[in-house]
C-alpha cells in the first residue's frame, strides 16, 4: 500500500479543496483553514461565501445576531444571497427575537460593501406568530431601512410573510424608494399579505407596485394585481417582462381583470407568459369567469391537496367545466397542464377534449384518477401525431389489479410514443390503487 506524504496535499486542485469546504459548517471550515497557508487562502475565496442563511430561534437570538453580523463584517463584500428566517416564535419569546432581528438589520444596514443580489424573508408569518404590535413594528421598520440600503438587489422573496396591509405597503415602498426600484427583476410575494386582505383594492398598494421599472417575473396572488398594475407593467417593463405567476386560492370574483386589460398587457409585453395555479378553495366561485379570453396563458395547474370537504366538493362539481373552458379558450396558447387531484370525478372525456383542442400542449402532468382506456387513447394520439407531448408524468390512483396489469402492458407503447426524440421525458406511475379484494397497492415502474 502506497504511503501518502503530507506534501501530496499540495498537488490537490483548488476546485477539489473548495468542494470540500462547501460541505462543511463554518467552524469546520475555520479548522480546515488553519492547517496551512494554501488552505487559508482558499478559505478567503469569495465564491465560498456567496450564500448565507440566518435563522432566529428561541435559543439565544442575540448570539445569532452578533455572530451573523461578525460574518457580514468579514465576508459581506462576497455575499450575494441572504436568507433571514424564524424558527416558530411565540408570544413568550416574540419580544426577545424581534429585538435581536432589529439589532441585526440596523447594524447590517451600516456595513459597507454589502452587495446582495437576492434576499429572502423566510417563515415570517406575521399573522400567526407576532401578536404584539411593537414586536412587528421593530421587524418591519428595521427591515425597511435595510432594504433601502441595498443597491444591487435583483430578487426579493417575501412568500408567506402574511403582513398587514400597512406593513406590506411599507416594505414595498422601501424597495421602490431605493435603488432596488431600478435593479429588481424577480418579485416573489405570494401570500405576502394576510388572508383576509385584498391589496389590489387599495390605492397605496397600487402606487407602491408602480415604482418598479425593471421587473421580469412576478409570483403573487391573483388578488394582488389589478388593471392599473397590469397597465404599469405594460408601460414600464414592456418587452423585458417575461413571466407572471398567479395563484387563485380564494374568492376573487369581485375584482376580475377584464379581457381587454389582459389583451393590452399581452400586446405591450409580447414576451410575457402567464402561469396560473388554481387551488381547491378557489372552486367555490365560477373559475371560468376568471380565466377570461386575452390572457397569454402558457401553463395551468389545478391542485387539490387534502382540504376541507366544502372546497373538495366545489372542485369536484366544477373541474369538468373548467377543463372544457380551458380547451375552448386557450387552445392556441397553453403549453403545460398539471392536475394534482387527491380525489376527482370522471374527467376522462374532458381531458381528451383538451388534448385534441390544445395542439401546442407540450407537457402533461397528471396525478389523478383516470381510466386505463384514456391512457391508451392518449398513446394512440401521440403515435398518430394528433398530439405532440415532450414530457408526460402519470401517477394514476384508484386502479384495480386488472387495470394496473393493462397499464403495465401498454407502458412500452407509451414510452415509445412519447420518447421519439432525445429531449422527451416520461414518468408513468401508479399512485396506489384501490386494488382487488386482497387490497394490494402497486407502483408501476417509472422511466
MISE-770347 format. One record per residue (C-alpha): residue in three letters; x, y, z. Coordinates in pm, whole numbers, padded with zeros to 5 digits, always signed. Layout:
N
AlaXYZ
...
//
This chain:
447
Unk+00000+00000+00000
Unk+00144+00336-00106
Unk+00221+00587+00166
Unk+00082+00941+00146
Unk+00320+01222+00224
Unk+00199+01549+00367
Unk+00340+01720+00060
Unk+00091+01529-00157
Unk-00183+01766-00038
Unk-00005+02047-00221
Unk-00099+01898-00556
Unk-00472+01868-00480
Unk-00652+02107-00720
Unk-00813+02415-00571
Unk-01150+02310-00713
Unk-01143+01984-00517
Unk-01050+02157-00193
Unk-01322+02419-00245
Unk-01576+02140-00288
Unk-01464+02003+00049
Unk-01502+02349+00203
Unk-01855+02374+00063
Unk-01960+02060+00253
Unk-01852+02196+00592
Unk-02009+02415+00856
Unk-01840+02742+00948
Unk-01646+02606+01246
Unk-01512+02314+01044
Unk-01419+02548+00759
Unk-01214+02756+01002
Unk-01040+02447+01140
Unk-00955+02338+00788
Unk-00825+02688+00704
Unk-00577+02675+00993
Unk-00399+02369+00852
Unk-00179+02559+00608
Unk-00141+02886+00420
Unk-00281+02742+00099
Unk-00599+02625+00267
Unk-00632+02959+00443
Unk-00607+03125+00102
Unk-00896+02913-00023
Unk-01088+02993+00294
Unk-01086+03356+00175
Unk-01228+03268-00169
Unk-01531+03487-00248
Unk-01730+03201-00404
Unk-01720+03015-00074
Unk-01929+03284+00092
Unk-02192+03371-00167
Unk-02489+03232+00029
Unk-02588+03296+00388
Unk-02885+03177+00592
Unk-02961+03331+00933
Unk-03236+03171+01142
Unk-03357+03336+01463
Unk-03489+03082+01710
Unk-03586+03080+02075
Unk-03230+02989+02175
Unk-03006+03294+02220
Unk-03135+03514+01936
Unk-02889+03792+02031
Unk-02600+03549+01995
Unk-02732+03460+01650
Unk-02748+03828+01558
Unk-02398+03904+01689
Unk-02234+03605+01520
Unk-02411+03674+01192
Unk-02305+04038+01199
Unk-01947+03929+01252
Unk-01978+03720+00939
Unk-02118+04015+00741
Unk-01835+04242+00852
Unk-01577+03987+00738
Unk-01737+03846+00424
Unk-02013+04096+00346
Unk-01848+04208+00023
Unk-01865+03846-00104
Unk-02220+03752-00007
Unk-02483+03765-00281
Unk-02774+03563-00141
Unk-02909+03624+00211
Unk-03197+03445+00383
Unk-03327+03565+00719
Unk-03581+03336+00881
Unk-03758+03248+01202
Unk-03798+02919+01388
Unk-04150+02917+01532
Unk-04158+03227+01754
Unk-04443+03251+02005
Unk-04592+03513+02237
Unk-04337+03429+02508
Unk-04024+03493+02301
Unk-04152+03722+02021
Unk-04025+04034+02201
Unk-03675+03894+02251
Unk-03650+03769+01892
Unk-03785+04093+01745
Unk-03524+04296+01935
Unk-03247+04068+01808
Unk-03374+04096+01449
Unk-03399+04474+01480
Unk-03041+04485+01608
Unk-02925+04265+01320
Unk-03094+04464+01043
Unk-02991+04802+01185
Unk-02626+04701+01210
Unk-02629+04527+00871
Unk-02762+04847+00714
Unk-02437+05025+00802
Unk-02197+04757+00678
Unk-02003+04893+00378
Unk-01959+04697+00054
Unk-02269+04485+00111
Unk-02366+04377-00241
Unk-02666+04149-00202
Unk-02835+04024-00519
Unk-03110+03815-00356
Unk-03292+03847-00024
Unk-03548+03610+00131
Unk-03758+03663+00443
Unk-03841+03307+00547
Unk-04118+03180+00776
Unk-04211+03531+00888
Unk-04589+03470+00907
Unk-04669+03797+01081
Unk-05033+03695+01107
Unk-04964+03383+01316
Unk-04655+03441+01525
Unk-04630+03812+01602
Unk-04927+03900+01820
Unk-04774+04217+01966
Unk-04778+04529+01750
Unk-04450+04656+01893
Unk-04267+04336+01802
Unk-04397+04351+01446
Unk-04307+04718+01420
Unk-03946+04651+01523
Unk-03903+04393+01250
Unk-04081+04586+00974
Unk-03912+04919+01046
Unk-03561+04773+01058
Unk-03631+04559+00750
Unk-03741+04865+00553
Unk-03424+05053+00642
Unk-03216+04752+00542
Unk-03391+04708+00206
Unk-03348+05075+00115
Unk-02975+05027+00166
Unk-02944+04754-00099
Unk-02823+04894-00433
Unk-02786+04578-00645
Unk-03086+04370-00538
Unk-03233+04162-00823
Unk-03460+03921-00631
Unk-03687+03966-00330
Unk-03873+03672-00175
Unk-04147+03757+00075
Unk-04361+03446+00025
Unk-04590+03368+00322
Unk-04486+03680+00515
Unk-04857+03737+00597
Unk-04815+04107+00667
Unk-05086+04361+00733
Unk-05175+04598+00451
Unk-04981+04884+00613
Unk-04669+04678+00686
Unk-04667+04517+00342
Unk-04700+04852+00168
Unk-04418+04994+00380
Unk-04187+04713+00269
Unk-04275+04759-00099
Unk-04236+05137-00067
Unk-03892+05096+00085
Unk-03789+04892-00218
Unk-03946+05143-00455
Unk-03769+05438-00295
Unk-03427+05277-00306
Unk-03203+05171-00589
Unk-03390+04840-00598
Unk-03667+05012-00796
Unk-03426+05007-01093
Unk-03243+04678-01029
Unk-03516+04443-00902
Unk-03602+04176-01160
Unk-03780+03899-00968
Unk-04052+03957-00707
Unk-04199+03666-00509
Unk-04487+03799-00296
Unk-04737+03512-00287
Unk-04924+03530+00047
Unk-04721+03835+00144
Unk-05041+03983+00287
Unk-05279+03841+00543
Unk-05550+03612+00412
Unk-05846+03849+00453
Unk-05676+04139+00272
Unk-05724+04217-00098
Unk-05440+04461-00165
Unk-05546+04534-00523
Unk-05841+04736-00390
Unk-05613+04985-00214
Unk-05453+05286-00380
Unk-05141+05282-00161
Unk-05053+04929-00268
Unk-05113+05004-00637
Unk-04887+05310-00614
Unk-04616+05109-00437
Unk-04617+04847-00713
Unk-04591+05118-00981
Unk-04242+05227-00867
Unk-04055+04930-01015
Unk-03901+04970-01359
Unk-03707+04653-01439
Unk-03911+04354-01317
Unk-03923+04049-01544
Unk-04105+03798-01318
Unk-04375+03842-01054
Unk-04504+03549-00849
Unk-04808+03656-00650
Unk-05177+03603-00572
Unk-05448+03698-00818
Unk-05598+03942-00566
Unk-05274+04145-00557
Unk-05299+04262-00918
Unk-05549+04489-01093
Unk-05593+04669-01422
Unk-05375+04962-01317
Unk-05087+04739-01210
Unk-05114+04550-01539
Unk-05103+04880-01725
Unk-04796+04993-01530
Unk-04618+04668-01615
Unk-04707+04709-01982
Unk-04590+05072-01995
Unk-04274+05044-01782
Unk-04143+04693-01845
Unk-04283+04608-02187
Unk-04075+04352-02376
Unk-03845+04283-02081
Unk-04132+04140-01873
Unk-04118+03761-01902
Unk-04347+03586-01656
Unk-04648+03643-01433
Unk-04730+03356-01196
Unk-05067+03383-01022
Unk-05226+03170-00752
Unk-05601+03161-00703
Unk-05700+03024-00365
Unk-05987+03246-00255
Unk-06289+03433-00389
Unk-06169+03697-00638
Unk-06498+03738-00821
Unk-06537+04099-00704
Unk-06224+04211-00887
Unk-06181+04009-01205
Unk-05940+04162-01455
Unk-06122+04226-01782
Unk-06035+04064-02112
Unk-05938+04397-02272
Unk-05691+04469-01991
Unk-05526+04132-02048
Unk-05515+04195-02422
Unk-05344+04531-02366
Unk-05095+04361-02135
Unk-05022+04087-02390
Unk-04978+04344-02669
Unk-04725+04556-02479
Unk-04549+04258-02316
Unk-04512+04020-02612
Unk-04259+03801-02431
Unk-04473+03754-02121
Unk-04626+03422-02026
Unk-04883+03369-01753
Unk-04886+03066-01522
Unk-05196+03007-01308
Unk-05222+02783-01002
Unk-05582+02711-00901
Unk-05639+02554-00561
Unk-05947+02369-00443
Unk-06064+02662-00230
Unk-06097+02875-00546
Unk-06365+02649-00693
Unk-06632+02793-00463
Unk-06662+03059-00734
Unk-06702+03037-01111
Unk-06340+02974-01215
Unk-06404+03006-01592
Unk-06522+03364-01536
Unk-06173+03446-01403
Unk-05993+03284-01695
Unk-06116+03538-01948
Unk-06002+03547-02313
Unk-05689+03751-02376
Unk-05469+03606-02101
Unk-05136+03491-02251
Unk-05176+03168-02057
Unk-04893+02917-02103
Unk-04944+02689-01804
Unk-05230+02596-01574
Unk-05201+02387-01258
Unk-05510+02266-01071
Unk-05422+02143-00725
Unk-05641+01975-00466
Unk-05441+01880-00161
Unk-05639+01716+00119
Unk-05866+02004+00212
Unk-06197+02087+00374
Unk-06492+01894+00235
Unk-06673+02203+00106
Unk-06375+02304-00110
Unk-06331+01948-00231
Unk-06698+01921-00328
Unk-06678+02255-00510
Unk-06380+02134-00712
Unk-06549+01805-00796
Unk-06853+01994-00923
Unk-06661+02243-01136
Unk-06345+02070-01257
Unk-06519+01941-01571
Unk-06645+02283-01683
Unk-06305+02437-01609
Unk-06119+02189-01829
Unk-06368+02243-02112
Unk-06331+02620-02077
Unk-05951+02595-02095
Unk-05976+02373-02402
Unk-06203+02616-02585
Unk-06046+02945-02472
Unk-05673+02873-02476
Unk-05639+02610-02747
Unk-05365+02810-02923
Unk-05176+02916-02611
Unk-05146+02659-02334
Unk-04828+02450-02335
Unk-04834+02282-01992
Unk-05115+02128-01787
Unk-05088+01980-01438
Unk-05374+01815-01249
Unk-05288+01718-00891
Unk-05614+01582-00751
Unk-05629+01362-00445
Unk-05988+01276-00537
Unk-06178+01359-00853
Unk-06490+01267-01052
Unk-06455+01121-01402
Unk-06267+01372-01616
Unk-06157+01142-01898
Unk-06373+01289-02174
Unk-06289+01647-02071
Unk-05918+01569-02065
Unk-05929+01413-02411
Unk-06120+01716-02541
Unk-05846+01939-02404
Unk-05573+01727-02562
Unk-05745+01736-02901
Unk-05800+02113-02881
Unk-05470+02236-02736
Unk-05231+02150-03017
Unk-04942+02344-02860
Unk-04952+02137-02540
Unk-04602+02002-02473
Unk-04607+01893-02109
Unk-04875+01694-01927
Unk-04861+01605-01556
Unk-05150+01401-01420
Unk-05178+01293-01057
Unk-05538+01185-01052
Unk-05787+00908-01119
Unk-05814+00806-01486
Unk-05939+00509-01680
Unk-05676+00290-01844
Unk-05865+00328-02173
Unk-05795+00701-02159
Unk-05423+00635-02133
Unk-05449+00403-02432
Unk-05621+00675-02635
Unk-05352+00925-02534
Unk-05090+00678-02654
Unk-05266+00639-02988
Unk-05296+01017-03029
Unk-04924+01056-02966
Unk-04840+00778-03212
Unk-05061+00934-03478
Unk-04910+01281-03416
Unk-05251+01416-03315
Unk-05070+01549-03008
Unk-04702+01620-02962
Unk-04612+01585-02595
Unk-04248+01633-02500
Unk-04292+01538-02134
Unk-04559+01340-01956
Unk-04599+01230-01596
Unk-04880+00995-01498
Unk-04949+00898-01138
Unk-05287+00728-01154
Unk-05471+00620-00841
Unk-05776+00407-00789
Unk-05671+00125-01023
Unk-05780-00235-00977
Unk-05539-00526-01019
Unk-05651-00595-01378
Unk-05633-00225-01471
Unk-05284-00200-01332
Unk-05180-00504-01535
Unk-05323-00346-01850
Unk-05140-00021-01782
Unk-04817-00215-01738
Unk-04868-00383-02077
Unk-04917-00057-02265
Unk-04632+00111-02078
Unk-04383+00020-02351
Unk-04602+00170-02622
Unk-04640+00492-02426
Unk-04265+00514-02370
Unk-04201+00471-02739
Unk-04471+00719-02838
Unk-04354+00999-02610
Unk-03981+00935-02630
Unk-03934+00957-03005
Unk-03679+01235-02958
Unk-03394+01251-02710
Unk-03539+01558-02538
Unk-03856+01372-02436
Unk-03918+01274-02075
Unk-04157+01015-01943
Unk-04265+00911-01595
Unk-04551+00665-01565
Unk-04661+00580-01214
Unk-04945+00416-01027
Unk-05026+00611-00712
Unk-05163+00329-00505
Unk-05491+00198-00638
Unk-05798+00058-00477
Unk-05674-00289-00561
Unk-05878-00607-00566
Unk-06023-00796-00273
Unk-05671-00858-00142
Unk-05628-00478-00120
Unk-05277-00468-00263
Unk-05105-00142-00354
Unk-04880-00131-00657
Unk-04646+00124-00800
Unk-04569+00081-01166
Unk-04212+00128-01286
Unk-04109+00480-01383
Unk-03888+00590-01666
//
